Amino acid sequence: MLSAGLAMAANTPGTPAQRRACTPDVYRLCAGEIPSVPKITACLRRNRANLSAACRAVFEQ
């Protein structure tokens, strides 16, 4: 199975658990990038310091 970082890098939306962890942060920080998964992923990475602990953990896997 791909790690979360690799899944995100592959332009896939991630697992259901990863999506649950990051969806609030996507709407809070990256709403303007929806529906582009690559742009959302880049936005979340740029905003790493502002991510919730759950979403930050997705990128640290």
Phi and psi restraints in degrees (range 20) as a CNS / XPLOR table:
assign (resid 1 and name C) (resid 2 and name N)
       (resid 2 and name CA) (resid 2 and name C) 1.0 -71.4 20.0 2
assign (resid 2 and name N) (resid 2 and name CA)
       (resid 2 and name C) (resid 3 and name N) 1.0 145.2 20.0 2
assign (resid 2 and name C) (resid 3 and name N)
       (resid 3 and name CA) (resid 3 and name C) 1.0 -71.1 20.0 2
assign (resid 3 and name N) (resid 3 and name CA)
       (resid 3 and name C) (resid 4 and name N) 1.0 166.6 20.0 2
assign (resid 3 and name C) (resid 4 and name N)
       (resid 4 and name CA) (resid 4 and name C) 1.0 -59.6 20.0 2
assign (resid 4 and name N) (resid 4 and name CA)
       (resid 4 and name C) (resid 5 and name N) 1.0 -44.2 20.0 2
assign (resid 4 and name C) (resid 5 and name N)
       (resid 5 and name CA) (resid 5 and name C) 1.0 -61.3 20.0 2
assign (resid 5 and name N) (resid 5 and name CA)
       (resid 5 and name C) (resid 6 and name N) 1.0 -42.1 20.0 2
assign (resid 5 and name C) (resid 6 and name N)
       (resid 6 and name CA) (resid 6 and name C) 1.0 -68.3 20.0 2
assign (resid 6 and name N) (resid 6 and name CA)
       (resid 6 and name C) (resid 7 and name N) 1.0 -39.0 20.0 2
assign (resid 6 and name C) (resid 7 and name N)
       (resid 7 and name CA) (resid 7 and name C) 1.0 -62.4 20.0 2
assign (resid 7 and name N) (resid 7 and name CA)
       (resid 7 and name C) (resid 8 and name N) 1.0 -44.0 20.0 2
assign (resid 7 and name C) (resid 8 and name N)
       (resid 8 and name CA) (resid 8 and name C) 1.0 -65.4 20.0 2
assign (resid 8 and name N) (resid 8 and name CA)
       (resid 8 and name C) (resid 9 and name N) 1.0 -39.9 20.0 2
assign (resid 8 and name C) (resid 9 and name N)
       (resid 9 and name CA) (resid 9 and name C) 1.0 -66.1 20.0 2
assign (resid 9 and name N) (resid 9 and name CA)
       (resid 9 and name C) (resid 10 and name N) 1.0 -27.1 20.0 2
assign (resid 9 and name C) (resid 10 and name N)
       (resid 10 and name CA) (resid 10 and name C) 1.0 -82.7 20.0 2
assign (resid 10 and name N) (resid 10 and name CA)
       (resid 10 and name C) (resid 11 and name N) 1.0 8.2 20.0 2
assign (resid 10 and name C) (resid 11 and name N)
       (resid 11 and name CA) (resid 11 and name C) 1.0 67.4 20.0 2
assign (resid 11 and name N) (resid 11 and name CA)
       (resid 11 and name C) (resid 12 and name N) 1.0 24.7 20.0 2
assign (resid 11 and name C) (resid 12 and name N)
       (resid 12 and name CA) (resid 12 and name C) 1.0 -98.5 20.0 2
assign (resid 12 and name N) (resid 12 and name CA)
       (resid 12 and name C) (resid 13 and name N) 1.0 154.6 20.0 2
assign (resid 12 and name C) (resid 13 and name N)
       (resid 13 and name CA) (resid 13 and name C) 1.0 -74.8 20.0 2
assign (resid 13 and name N) (resid 13 and name CA)
       (resid 13 and name C) (resid 14 and name N) 1.0 -0.9 20.0 2
assign (resid 13 and name C) (resid 14 and name N)
       (resid 14 and name CA) (resid 14 and name C) 1.0 88.2 20.0 2
assign (resid 14 and name N) (resid 14 and name CA)
       (resid 14 and name C) (resid 15 and name N) 1.0 176.7 20.0 2
assign (resid 14 and name C) (resid 15 and name N)
       (resid 15 and name CA) (resid 15 and name C) 1.0 -76.0 20.0 2
assign (resid 15 and name N) (resid 15 and name CA)
       (resid 15 and name C) (resid 16 and name N) 1.0 165.0 20.0 2
assign (resid 15 and name C) (resid 16 and name N)
       (resid 16 and name CA) (resid 16 and name C) 1.0 -56.2 20.0 2
assign (resid 16 and name N) (resid 16 and name CA)
       (resid 16 and name C) (resid 17 and name N) 1.0 -39.7 20.0 2
assign (resid 16 and name C) (resid 17 and name N)
       (resid 17 and name CA) (resid 17 and name C) 1.0 -65.3 20.0 2
assign (resid 17 and name N) (resid 17 and name CA)
       (resid 17 and name C) (resid 18 and name N) 1.0 -40.5 20.0 2
assign (resid 17 and name C) (resid 18 and name N)
       (resid 18 and name CA) (resid 18 and name C) 1.0 -64.7 20.0 2
assign (resid 18 and name N) (resid 18 and name CA)
       (resid 18 and name C) (resid 19 and name N) 1.0 -42.0 20.0 2
assign (resid 18 and name C) (resid 19 and name N)
       (resid 19 and name CA) (resid 19 and name C) 1.0 -64.0 20.0 2
assign (resid 19 and name N) (resid 19 and name CA)
       (resid 19 and name C) (resid 20 and name N) 1.0 -41.9 20.0 2
assign (resid 19 and name C) (resid 20 and name N)
       (resid 20 and name CA) (resid 20 and name C) 1.0 -61.2 20.0 2
assign (resid 20 and name N) (resid 20 and name CA)
       (resid 20 and name C) (resid 21 and name N) 1.0 -40.0 20.0 2
assign (resid 20 and name C) (resid 21 and name N)
       (resid 21 and name CA) (resid 21 and name C) 1.0 -67.2 20.0 2
assign (resid 21 and name N) (resid 21 and name CA)
       (resid 21 and name C) (resid 22 and name N) 1.0 -35.3 20.0 2
assign (resid 21 and name C) (resid 22 and name N)
       (resid 22 and name CA) (resid 22 and name C) 1.0 -105.6 20.0 2
assign (resid 22 and name N) (resid 22 and name CA)
       (resid 22 and name C) (resid 23 and name N) 1.0 -14.1 20.0 2
assign (resid 22 and name C) (resid 23 and name N)
       (resid 23 and name CA) (resid 23 and name C) 1.0 -55.2 20.0 2
assign (resid 23 and name N) (resid 23 and name CA)
       (resid 23 and name C) (resid 24 and name N) 1.0 -45.8 20.0 2
assign (resid 23 and name C) (resid 24 and name N)
       (resid 24 and name CA) (resid 24 and name C) 1.0 -59.7 20.0 2
assign (resid 24 and name N) (resid 24 and name CA)
       (resid 24 and name C) (resid 25 and name N) 1.0 -38.0 20.0 2
assign (resid 24 and name C) (resid 25 and name N)
       (resid 25 and name CA) (resid 25 and name C) 1.0 -69.2 20.0 2
assign (resid 25 and name N) (resid 25 and name CA)
       (resid 25 and name C) (resid 26 and name N) 1.0 -36.4 20.0 2
assign (resid 25 and name C) (resid 26 and name N)
       (resid 26 and name CA) (resid 26 and name C) 1.0 -59.8 20.0 2
assign (resid 26 and name N) (resid 26 and name CA)
       (resid 26 and name C) (resid 27 and name N) 1.0 -49.3 20.0 2
assign (resid 26 and name C) (resid 27 and name N)
       (resid 27 and name CA) (resid 27 and name C) 1.0 -66.6 20.0 2
assign (resid 27 and name N) (resid 27 and name CA)
       (resid 27 and name C) (resid 28 and name N) 1.0 -34.9 20.0 2
assign (resid 27 and name C) (resid 28 and name N)
       (resid 28 and name CA) (resid 28 and name C) 1.0 -76.2 20.0 2
assign (resid 28 and name N) (resid 28 and name CA)
       (resid 28 and name C) (resid 29 and name N) 1.0 -40.2 20.0 2
assign (resid 28 and name C) (resid 29 and name N)
       (resid 29 and name CA) (resid 29 and name C) 1.0 -109.6 20.0 2
assign (resid 29 and name N) (resid 29 and name CA)
       (resid 29 and name C) (resid 30 and name N) 1.0 -24.8 20.0 2
assign (resid 29 and name C) (resid 30 and name N)
       (resid 30 and name CA) (resid 30 and name C) 1.0 -133.5 20.0 2
assign (resid 30 and name N) (resid 30 and name CA)
       (resid 30 and name C) (resid 31 and name N) 1.0 25.1 20.0 2
assign (resid 30 and name C) (resid 31 and name N)
       (resid 31 and name CA) (resid 31 and name C) 1.0 -56.5 20.0 2
assign (resid 31 and name N) (resid 31 and name CA)
       (resid 31 and name C) (resid 32 and name N) 1.0 -33.1 20.0 2
assign (resid 31 and name C) (resid 32 and name N)
       (resid 32 and name CA) (resid 32 and name C) 1.0 -68.5 20.0 2
assign (resid 32 and name N) (resid 32 and name CA)
       (resid 32 and name C) (resid 33 and name N) 1.0 -12.6 20.0 2
assign (resid 32 and name C) (resid 33 and name N)
       (resid 33 and name CA) (resid 33 and name C) 1.0 -95.0 20.0 2
assign (resid 33 and name N) (resid 33 and name CA)
       (resid 33 and name C) (resid 34 and name N) 1.0 -10.0 20.0 2
assign (resid 33 and name C) (resid 34 and name N)
       (resid 34 and name CA) (resid 34 and name C) 1.0 -66.9 20.0 2
assign (resid 34 and name N) (resid 34 and name CA)
       (resid 34 and name C) (resid 35 and name N) 1.0 132.3 20.0 2
assign (resid 34 and name C) (resid 35 and name N)
       (resid 35 and name CA) (resid 35 and name C) 1.0 -105.1 20.0 2
assign (resid 35 and name N) (resid 35 and name CA)
       (resid 35 and name C) (resid 36 and name N) 1.0 15.4 20.0 2
assign (resid 35 and name C) (resid 36 and name N)
       (resid 36 and name CA) (resid 36 and name C) 1.0 -78.0 20.0 2
assign (resid 36 and name N) (resid 36 and name CA)
       (resid 36 and name C) (resid 37 and name N) 1.0 108.0 20.0 2
assign (resid 36 and name C) (resid 37 and name N)
       (resid 37 and name CA) (resid 37 and name C) 1.0 -58.6 20.0 2
assign (resid 37 and name N) (resid 37 and name CA)
       (resid 37 and name C) (resid 38 and name N) 1.0 -45.1 20.0 2
assign (resid 37 and name C) (resid 38 and name N)
       (resid 38 and name CA) (resid 38 and name C) 1.0 -61.2 20.0 2
assign (resid 38 and name N) (resid 38 and name CA)
       (resid 38 and name C) (resid 39 and name N) 1.0 -39.3 20.0 2
assign (resid 38 and name C) (resid 39 and name N)
       (resid 39 and name CA) (resid 39 and name C) 1.0 -70.4 20.0 2
assign (resid 39 and name N) (resid 39 and name CA)
       (resid 39 and name C) (resid 40 and name N) 1.0 -37.7 20.0 2
assign (resid 39 and name C) (resid 40 and name N)
       (resid 40 and name CA) (resid 40 and name C) 1.0 -63.2 20.0 2
assign (resid 40 and name N) (resid 40 and name CA)
       (resid 40 and name C) (resid 41 and name N) 1.0 -45.3 20.0 2
assign (resid 40 and name C) (resid 41 and name N)
       (resid 41 and name CA) (resid 41 and name C) 1.0 -60.4 20.0 2
assign (resid 41 and name N) (resid 41 and name CA)
       (resid 41 and name C) (resid 42 and name N) 1.0 -45.4 20.0 2
assign (resid 41 and name C) (resid 42 and name N)
       (resid 42 and name CA) (resid 42 and name C) 1.0 -62.7 20.0 2
assign (resid 42 and name N) (resid 42 and name CA)
       (resid 42 and name C) (resid 43 and name N) 1.0 -41.2 20.0 2
assign (resid 42 and name C) (resid 43 and name N)
       (resid 43 and name CA) (resid 43 and name C) 1.0 -62.5 20.0 2
assign (resid 43 and name N) (resid 43 and name CA)
       (resid 43 and name C) (resid 44 and name N) 1.0 -45.5 20.0 2
assign (resid 43 and name C) (resid 44 and name N)
       (resid 44 and name CA) (resid 44 and name C) 1.0 -61.8 20.0 2
assign (resid 44 and name N) (resid 44 and name CA)
       (resid 44 and name C) (resid 45 and name N) 1.0 -40.5 20.0 2
assign (resid 44 and name C) (resid 45 and name N)
       (resid 45 and name CA) (resid 45 and name C) 1.0 -64.0 20.0 2
assign (resid 45 and name N) (resid 45 and name CA)
       (resid 45 and name C) (resid 46 and name N) 1.0 -41.4 20.0 2
assign (resid 45 and name C) (resid 46 and name N)
       (resid 46 and name CA) (resid 46 and name C) 1.0 -63.1 20.0 2
assign (resid 46 and name N) (resid 46 and name CA)
       (resid 46 and name C) (resid 47 and name N) 1.0 -31.3 20.0 2
assign (resid 46 and name C) (resid 47 and name N)
       (resid 47 and name CA) (resid 47 and name C) 1.0 -101.7 20.0 2
assign (resid 47 and name N) (resid 47 and name CA)
       (resid 47 and name C) (resid 48 and name N) 1.0 23.0 20.0 2
assign (resid 47 and name C) (resid 48 and name N)
       (resid 48 and name CA) (resid 48 and name C) 1.0 -49.4 20.0 2
assign (resid 48 and name N) (resid 48 and name CA)
       (resid 48 and name C) (resid 49 and name N) 1.0 -41.0 20.0 2
assign (resid 48 and name C) (resid 49 and name N)
       (resid 49 and name CA) (resid 49 and name C) 1.0 -65.4 20.0 2
assign (resid 49 and name N) (resid 49 and name CA)
       (resid 49 and name C) (resid 50 and name N) 1.0 -20.9 20.0 2
assign (resid 49 and name C) (resid 50 and name N)
       (resid 50 and name CA) (resid 50 and name C) 1.0 -101.8 20.0 2
assign (resid 50 and name N) (resid 50 and name CA)
       (resid 50 and name C) (resid 51 and name N) 1.0 1.5 20.0 2
assign (resid 50 and name C) (resid 51 and name N)
       (resid 51 and name CA) (resid 51 and name C) 1.0 -74.3 20.0 2
assign (resid 51 and name N) (resid 51 and name CA)
       (resid 51 and name C) (resid 52 and name N) 1.0 152.4 20.0 2
assign (resid 51 and name C) (resid 52 and name N)
       (resid 52 and name CA) (resid 52 and name C) 1.0 -64.7 20.0 2
assign (resid 52 and name N) (resid 52 and name CA)
       (resid 52 and name C) (resid 53 and name N) 1.0 159.8 20.0 2
assign (resid 52 and name C) (resid 53 and name N)
       (resid 53 and name CA) (resid 53 and name C) 1.0 -59.1 20.0 2
assign (resid 53 and name N) (resid 53 and name CA)
       (resid 53 and name C) (resid 54 and name N) 1.0 -39.0 20.0 2
assign (resid 53 and name C) (resid 54 and name N)
       (resid 54 and name CA) (resid 54 and name C) 1.0 -64.8 20.0 2
assign (resid 54 and name N) (resid 54 and name CA)
       (resid 54 and name C) (resid 55 and name N) 1.0 -43.8 20.0 2
assign (resid 54 and name C) (resid 55 and name N)
       (resid 55 and name CA) (resid 55 and name C) 1.0 -72.0 20.0 2
assign (resid 55 and name N) (resid 55 and name CA)
       (resid 55 and name C) (resid 56 and name N) 1.0 -39.3 20.0 2
assign (resid 55 and name C) (resid 56 and name N)
       (resid 56 and name CA) (resid 56 and name C) 1.0 -58.2 20.0 2
assign (resid 56 and name N) (resid 56 and name CA)
       (resid 56 and name C) (resid 57 and name N) 1.0 -38.6 20.0 2
assign (resid 56 and name C) (resid 57 and name N)
       (resid 57 and name CA) (resid 57 and name C) 1.0 -62.8 20.0 2
assign (resid 57 and name N) (resid 57 and name CA)
       (resid 57 and name C) (resid 58 and name N) 1.0 -32.9 20.0 2
assign (resid 57 and name C) (resid 58 and name N)
       (resid 58 and name CA) (resid 58 and name C) 1.0 -59.7 20.0 2
assign (resid 58 and name N) (resid 58 and name CA)
       (resid 58 and name C) (resid 59 and name N) 1.0 -42.5 20.0 2
assign (resid 58 and name C) (resid 59 and name N)
       (resid 59 and name CA) (resid 59 and name C) 1.0 -78.3 20.0 2
assign (resid 59 and name N) (resid 59 and name CA)
       (resid 59 and name C) (resid 60 and name N) 1.0 -14.2 20.0 2
assign (resid 59 and name C) (resid 60 and name N)
       (resid 60 and name CA) (resid 60 and name C) 1.0 -94.4 20.0 2
assign (resid 60 and name N) (resid 60 and name CA)
       (resid 60 and name C) (resid 61 and name N) 1.0 -4.0 20.0 2
